[in-house]
Amino acid sequence: MSAAQRLPEFPVDGCAVVIGGSGGIGRAVAVQLAERGCCVAFSYFKGHARAEETASLVRTAGQEVHIGRVDLREEAEVLRFVDEAAEHFGGVHTTVYAAGPYIPMRFISQQSASAFREVMEHDAFGCFHLAQAALPHLRKSKGSFTALVTPAIRRYAVRDILSAAPKAAIEAVVKGLAAEEGRFGVRANAVGVGVITDGLYHALVENGDFDQRFLDASREVMALKRLGTAEEVAEAVAFLASSRARWITGQTLMVDGGYAL
Ligand SMILES: NC(=O)c1ccc[n+]([C@@H]2O[C@H](COP(=O)([O-])OP(=O)(O)OC[C@H]3O[C@@H](n4cnc5c(N)ncnc54)[C@H](OP(=O)(O)O)[C@@H]3O)[C@@H](O)[C@H]2O)c1
């Protein structure tokens, strides 16, 4: 296909929905999608001020923005937000799951069942709620669903069960969507986020879950010997969501500096 014949990366009509736009990676995704011409509807949970900052960055990128508070554990809230976004912008062509709770890092022997249950409710159920809410709109637009997961589902990192378990479930949902919804033109992919210096990183360092020893060991095991950034993750999300990836579905792209090799 010549440059002149190339499809636009995203449709002109409708919007991209980003769940977790108040977060480090969700913000970078919202801004990159806006820079590629998408109107953006994004959600926040407790971080209203951070959501306003993201909204301002999307507007600076020249796009219209719609924001709403969503608790992913509540199926009806997720449905309402996605339907509102579709109504506001005349459809949804892109859905990105970029949310997730804080995850205290402990050995399995030291984690409580209630912490495990809670993270599954926020993260695995949250992503499932989003997939179900977005599907009718994505079928109409032949759109895409992209979810953030972790390389720990391929190469387990000790003390990371609260990330690896829900993300393994999310990857299964993504593969299921790809297999079942491809006949409607819907694509679904995942991005495995390695250790980056944005988003959750700050709280993990502050709480001592990421100490210097952990960070040095992480760097050492990565082929590229450095931590990543939210922008580098967002590049991969934007690619997979765009028409450039129109024949890619059901894949998990590790954006992890070569951690999971
Ligand atoms: N950063 C990393 O190194 C890394 C590595 C691997 C995987 N990931 C995954 O990537 C995703 C984004 O991470 P991040 O670093 O950007 O984290 P972050 O900065 O802490 O952002 C998390 C986002 O999720 C939202 N959220 C949390 N619980 C929610 C709930 N119950 N309902 C609705 N929204 C909720 C937060 O909303 P509020 O802030 O408004 O409350 C925020 O927008 C997460 O799934 C995380 O597990 C991150």
The ligand as a Gaussian input file, in Angstrom:
#p B3LYP/6-31G(d) Opt

LIG

0 1
 N        3.763000       1.102000      36.084000
 C        4.218000      -0.123000      35.948000
 O        5.421000      -0.370000      36.179000
 C        3.325000      -1.267000      35.500000
 C        3.905000      -2.519000      35.238000
 C        3.090000      -3.580000      34.840000
 C        1.731000      -3.388000      34.699000
 N        1.191000      -2.170000      34.955000
 C       -0.260000      -2.036000      34.807000
 O       -0.601000      -0.943000      33.991000
 C       -1.836000      -0.381000      34.451000
 C       -1.651000       1.113000      34.684000
 O       -0.590000       1.282000      35.612000
 P       -0.033000       2.723000      36.031000
 O        1.389000       2.531000      36.335000
 O       -0.457000       3.751000      35.051000
 O       -0.811000       2.904000      37.412000
 P       -1.385000       4.216000      38.125000
 O       -0.617000       5.410000      37.740000
 O       -1.514000       3.863000      39.567000
 O       -2.836000       4.325000      37.490000
 C       -3.827000       3.384000      37.785000
 C       -5.141000       3.854000      37.188000
 O       -6.165000       2.906000      37.519000
 C       -7.262000       3.616000      38.108000
 N       -7.966000       2.710000      39.016000
 C       -7.469000       2.018000      40.056000
 N       -8.442000       1.286000      40.627000
 C       -9.581000       1.529000      39.939000
 C      -10.937000       1.104000      40.040000
 N      -11.351000       0.237000      40.967000
 N      -11.836000       1.587000      39.168000
 C      -11.460000       2.456000      38.204000
 N      -10.208000       2.895000      38.038000
 C       -9.279000       2.442000      38.907000
 C       -6.624000       4.804000      38.795000
 O       -7.584000       5.807000      39.034000
 P       -7.320000       7.020000      40.123000
 O       -5.851000       7.322000      40.098000
 O       -8.159000       8.132000      39.583000
 O       -7.791000       6.523000      41.437000
 C       -5.597000       5.210000      37.728000
 O       -6.230000       5.923000      36.689000
 C       -2.226000      -1.155000      35.702000
 O       -3.106000      -2.188000      35.332000
 C       -0.920000      -1.747000      36.161000
 O       -1.093000      -2.931000      36.903000
 C        1.944000      -1.106000      35.350000

